[in-house]
C-alpha cells in the first residue's frame, strides 16, 4: 500500500514538474517571438529612417541644384566677360556665326571659366536666333542653373509659351523670380505685372509695388511710369508724393515711354504736379505726338491754335 502511495506521489510530482517545464518553454517561446518581433520592428524602423534620410538628402540635393545663386563676378572677371561678349557679338554681326558659336561654346564647356553661365547663355541665343528652340532651351537651362539672370529670364519665357520645353507656368514663375532676384530689370517688371494681375501667383499689391520699384531703380522705363502712378495718393499703403511722382514720370519720359511724355507735357503746361513751363510742355507733347500719342497731338494742336 505504501508502495502504491509512493508511486502516486512520484507521478504527481513528475506531472507537476512537466507542466512547470512546459510553461517555462512556452514563456521562452513567447519571449523569443517578442524579441524577434521587436528586432524586426527595429530593423524596419531603421530602414524607414534610412530611406527617409536618403529621400531628404536627395530632396536637399535637388533643392540645391534648383536654387542657383546669382552669378557674381569680380571687376576683372566682368571686364573679361564683356570682352568675350563683344567679340562674340562682332563675329555674329560679321556673318561669322559658326566662329561666334565656337568661341561661346569653348567657354560654355569650361567649368573653370568664371563666366561660364554667360557663355552658355550666348550659346542659347545662337540657337534661338537659328530657330532651334529645343537646343536653345538646353543651353538656357544650363546657364540659368549657373545663375545667369538674363538666361533665367529667357527660360521663363520659354516655359511660359512652351517653346523648346513643355509649357509650365510654375517653372515660368520660378525662373522669372530668380531672374528678378538676380537683378534683371525686365524680369522684375514682368514679375510685378504678374502680381498685379494674379498671373500664376496670387494678386499682391505690395509685391507689385516692390518689384516695380526694383525695376524702376534699374532703369526699366515702363516700370518707372507705373511706379510713378503709385504716388498719386490713391494707393493703399503708399503716401501721396508729388515730388516722387514727377521724378519717375520724367525718368519714364526720358526713357521713351510715350504716355509718360504726353502726361509730363500736359503737367508742365498746366503747372499741375510739375512747375509750369510752356517750353518744356511743348517739347514733351511734341515727343509724345511723334511717338503716336493721339491725345498729345490733340493737346498740342489746341495749344498752337491758342497761340502757344
C-alpha positions as CSV (number, residue, x, y, z in Angstrom):
1,X,0.0,0.0,0.0
2,X,2.8,2.3,0.9
3,X,4.5,1.5,-2.4
4,X,1.4,2.5,-4.4
5,X,1.1,5.7,-2.5
6,X,4.8,6.4,-3.2
7,X,4.3,5.7,-6.9
8,X,1.3,8.0,-7.0
9,X,3.3,10.8,-5.3
10,X,6.2,10.4,-7.7
11,X,3.8,10.5,-10.7
12,X,2.1,13.7,-9.3
13,X,5.5,15.3,-8.7
14,X,6.6,14.3,-12.2
15,X,3.4,15.8,-13.8
16,X,3.9,19.0,-11.7
17,X,7.4,19.5,-13.0
18,X,6.4,18.5,-16.5
19,X,3.7,21.2,-16.5
20,X,6.1,23.7,-15.0
21,X,8.6,22.9,-17.7
22,X,6.0,23.3,-20.4
23,X,5.0,26.7,-19.0
24,X,8.6,27.8,-19.0
25,X,9.1,26.6,-22.5
26,X,6.0,28.5,-23.6
27,X,7.2,31.6,-21.9
28,X,10.6,31.3,-23.5
29,X,8.9,30.8,-26.9
30,X,6.8,33.9,-26.3
31,X,9.8,35.9,-25.2
32,X,11.8,34.8,-28.2
33,X,8.9,35.7,-30.5
34,X,8.5,39.1,-28.9
35,X,12.2,39.7,-29.2
36,X,12.2,38.7,-32.8
37,X,9.2,40.9,-33.5
38,X,10.9,43.8,-31.7
39,X,14.1,43.2,-33.7
40,X,12.2,43.1,-36.9
41,X,10.3,46.3,-36.0
42,X,13.6,47.9,-35.1
43,X,15.1,46.8,-38.4
44,X,12.0,48.2,-40.3
45,X,12.2,51.4,-38.4
46,X,15.9,51.7,-39.1
47,X,15.3,51.0,-42.8
48,X,12.5,53.6,-42.9
49,X,14.7,56.1,-41.2
50,X,17.5,55.4,-43.6
51,X,15.1,55.7,-46.5
52,X,13.7,59.0,-45.1
53,X,17.3,60.3,-44.7
54,X,18.2,59.3,-48.2
55,X,15.0,61.0,-49.5
56,X,15.7,64.1,-47.5
57,X,19.3,64.1,-48.8
58,X,18.0,63.7,-52.4
59,X,15.5,66.5,-51.9
60,X,18.1,68.8,-50.4
61,X,20.4,67.9,-53.3
62,X,17.6,68.6,-55.8
63,X,16.8,71.8,-54.0
64,X,20.4,72.9,-54.1
65,X,20.6,72.1,-57.7
66,X,17.4,74.1,-58.4
67,X,18.2,77.0,-56.2
68,X,21.0,78.7,-58.2
69,X,22.7,81.7,-56.6
70,X,23.1,84.9,-58.7
71,X,26.2,85.0,-60.8
72,X,28.8,87.2,-59.1
73,X,32.0,88.3,-60.9
74,X,34.9,90.4,-59.8
75,X,35.6,93.6,-61.6
76,X,38.3,91.9,-63.6
77,X,36.1,88.9,-64.4
78,X,33.3,91.2,-65.5
79,X,35.7,93.0,-67.9
80,X,36.8,89.7,-69.3
81,X,33.2,88.7,-69.8
82,X,32.4,92.0,-71.5
83,X,35.3,91.5,-73.9
84,X,34.1,88.0,-74.7
85,X,30.6,89.2,-75.3
86,X,31.8,92.0,-77.6
87,X,34.0,89.6,-79.6
88,X,31.2,87.0,-80.0
89,X,28.7,89.8,-81.0
90,X,31.1,91.2,-83.6
91,X,31.7,87.8,-85.1
92,X,28.0,87.2,-85.3
93,X,27.3,90.7,-86.9
94,X,30.0,90.0,-89.5
95,X,28.2,86.9,-90.5
96,X,30.7,84.6,-88.9
97,X,28.1,82.7,-86.9
98,X,30.0,79.4,-86.6
99,X,33.0,81.2,-85.3
100,X,30.9,83.1,-82.8
101,X,29.3,79.9,-81.6
102,X,32.7,78.1,-81.4
103,X,34.0,80.9,-79.2
104,X,31.0,80.8,-76.9
105,X,31.0,77.0,-76.7
106,X,34.6,77.0,-75.7
107,X,33.9,79.0,-72.5
108,X,30.5,77.3,-72.1
109,X,32.1,73.9,-71.7
110,X,34.9,75.2,-69.5
111,X,34.0,74.5,-65.8
112,X,36.9,76.7,-64.7
113,X,35.6,79.7,-66.6
114,X,34.1,82.2,-64.1
115,X,31.6,83.5,-66.7
116,X,30.7,80.0,-68.0
117,X,27.0,80.7,-67.4
118,X,27.2,83.8,-69.5
119,X,28.8,81.9,-72.4
120,X,26.1,79.2,-72.1
121,X,23.5,81.9,-72.4
122,X,25.2,83.1,-75.6
123,X,25.1,79.6,-77.0
124,X,21.3,79.6,-76.1
125,X,21.0,82.9,-78.0
126,X,22.8,81.4,-81.0
127,X,20.3,78.6,-81.4
128,X,17.4,80.8,-80.5
129,X,18.3,83.1,-83.5
130,X,18.7,80.0,-85.7
131,X,15.2,78.8,-84.7
132,X,16.5,75.6,-82.9
133,X,14.4,76.3,-79.8
134,X,15.0,72.8,-78.2
135,X,18.8,73.3,-78.3
136,X,18.5,76.9,-77.2
137,X,16.4,75.7,-74.2
138,X,19.0,73.2,-73.1
139,X,21.7,75.9,-73.1
140,X,19.4,78.4,-71.3
141,X,18.7,75.7,-68.6
142,X,22.5,75.2,-68.0
143,X,23.0,79.0,-68.0
144,X,20.0,79.6,-65.7
145,X,21.2,77.0,-63.3
146,X,24.6,78.7,-63.3
147,X,23.0,81.9,-62.0
148,X,22.8,84.0,-65.2
149,X,19.8,86.3,-64.7
150,X,19.4,87.0,-68.4
151,X,19.1,83.3,-69.2
152,X,16.7,82.8,-66.3
153,X,14.5,85.5,-67.8
154,X,14.7,83.9,-71.3
155,X,14.0,80.4,-69.8
156,X,11.0,81.8,-68.0
157,X,9.6,83.0,-71.4
158,X,10.3,79.6,-72.9
159,X,8.3,77.8,-70.1
160,X,5.5,80.3,-70.3
161,X,5.0,79.8,-74.0
162,X,6.1,76.1,-74.2
163,X,8.9,77.0,-76.5
164,X,11.5,74.2,-76.7
165,X,10.2,72.8,-73.4
166,X,6.8,71.7,-72.2
167,X,4.7,74.6,-71.1
168,X,4.9,75.1,-67.4
169,X,3.6,78.2,-65.7
170,X,5.0,77.2,-62.3
171,X,8.5,76.9,-63.8
172,X,8.0,80.1,-65.7
173,X,7.2,82.0,-62.5
174,X,10.1,80.3,-60.7
175,X,12.7,81.3,-63.2
176,X,11.2,84.8,-63.6
177,X,11.5,85.2,-59.8
178,X,15.1,84.0,-59.9
179,X,15.9,86.4,-62.7
180,X,14.3,89.3,-60.8
181,X,16.2,88.4,-57.7
182,X,19.4,88.3,-59.8
183,X,18.8,91.9,-61.0
184,X,17.2,91.5,-64.4
185,X,15.0,94.6,-64.7
186,X,12.7,93.3,-67.4
187,X,12.1,90.2,-65.2
188,X,11.4,92.5,-62.3
189,X,8.8,94.4,-64.3
190,X,7.2,91.2,-65.6
191,X,7.0,89.8,-62.1
192,X,5.4,93.0,-60.9
193,X,2.7,92.6,-63.6
194,X,2.1,89.0,-62.6
195,X,1.4,90.1,-59.0
196,X,-0.7,92.9,-60.2
197,X,-2.9,90.7,-62.3
198,X,-2.6,87.4,-60.4
199,X,-1.0,85.6,-63.3
200,X,0.4,82.3,-61.9
201,X,0.7,84.0,-58.5
202,X,-1.8,85.4,-56.0
203,X,-2.6,89.1,-56.5
204,X,-0.4,91.1,-54.3
205,X,-0.3,95.0,-54.4
206,X,2.6,95.2,-52.0
207,X,4.7,92.8,-54.2
208,X,3.6,94.7,-57.3
209,X,4.9,97.9,-55.8
210,X,8.1,96.3,-54.6
211,X,9.1,94.8,-57.9
212,X,8.1,97.9,-59.8
213,X,10.4,99.9,-57.6
214,X,13.2,97.4,-58.1
215,X,12.8,97.6,-61.9
216,X,12.3,101.4,-61.9
217,X,15.6,101.9,-60.0
218,X,17.4,99.8,-62.5
219,X,16.2,101.8,-65.5
220,X,13.1,99.9,-66.7
221,X,11.2,102.8,-68.3
222,X,7.7,101.2,-68.3
223,X,8.2,100.3,-64.6
224,X,9.2,103.8,-63.9
225,X,6.0,105.2,-65.3
226,X,3.8,102.7,-63.4
227,X,5.8,103.2,-60.3
228,X,5.2,106.9,-60.5
229,X,1.4,106.3,-60.5
230,X,1.7,104.7,-57.1
231,X,2.5,108.1,-55.6
232,X,-0.8,109.8,-56.6
233,X,-2.3,109.2,-53.1
234,X,-4.8,106.7,-54.3
235,X,-2.9,103.5,-53.5
236,X,-3.3,102.0,-50.1
237,X,-0.1,102.0,-48.1
238,X,1.7,104.5,-50.4
239,X,1.6,108.1,-49.3
240,X,0.9,110.8,-51.8
241,X,4.2,112.3,-53.0
242,X,4.1,114.7,-55.9
243,X,7.9,115.0,-56.0
244,X,8.5,111.3,-56.4
245,X,5.6,111.1,-58.9
246,X,7.2,113.8,-61.1
247,X,10.6,112.3,-60.7
248,X,9.6,108.9,-62.0
249,X,7.3,110.3,-64.8
250,X,10.3,112.3,-66.0
251,X,12.6,109.3,-65.9
252,X,10.0,107.3,-67.9
253,X,9.6,110.1,-70.4
254,X,13.3,110.3,-70.9
255,X,13.3,106.6,-71.4
256,X,10.9,106.9,-74.3
257,X,7.6,106.0,-72.8
258,X,5.1,107.9,-75.0
259,X,2.3,108.0,-72.4
260,X,4.8,109.5,-69.8
261,X,5.9,112.1,-72.3
262,X,2.4,113.2,-73.0
263,X,1.5,113.3,-69.3
264,X,4.6,115.3,-68.5
265,X,3.9,117.7,-71.3
266,X,0.3,118.3,-70.0
267,X,1.5,118.6,-66.4
268,X,4.2,121.2,-67.4
269,X,1.7,123.2,-69.5
270,X,-0.9,123.4,-66.8
271,X,1.5,123.6,-63.8
272,X,-0.3,120.7,-62.1
273,X,2.1,118.3,-60.4
274,X,5.0,120.0,-62.1
275,X,6.4,123.5,-62.4
276,X,4.6,125.5,-65.1
277,X,6.9,125.6,-68.1
278,X,5.4,126.1,-71.6
279,X,8.7,125.4,-73.4
280,X,9.1,122.1,-71.7
281,X,5.4,121.3,-72.2
282,X,5.7,121.8,-75.9
283,X,8.9,119.7,-76.1
284,X,7.3,116.7,-74.4
285,X,4.0,117.0,-76.1
286,X,5.8,117.0,-79.4
287,X,7.8,113.9,-78.4
288,X,4.6,112.1,-77.5
289,X,2.9,113.2,-80.6
290,X,5.8,112.0,-82.8
291,X,5.5,108.7,-80.9
292,X,1.9,108.2,-81.9
293,X,0.1,109.6,-78.9
294,X,-3.2,111.0,-80.4
295,X,-4.2,112.8,-77.2
296,X,-0.8,114.6,-77.0
297,X,-1.2,115.6,-80.7
298,X,-4.7,117.0,-80.0
299,X,-3.4,119.0,-77.0
300,X,-0.5,120.3,-79.0
301,X,-2.8,121.3,-81.8
302,X,-5.1,123.1,-79.3
303,X,-2.2,125.0,-77.7
304,X,-0.9,126.1,-81.1
305,X,-4.4,127.3,-82.0
306,X,-4.4,129.4,-78.9
307,X,-1.1,131.0,-80.0
308,X,1.1,128.8,-77.7
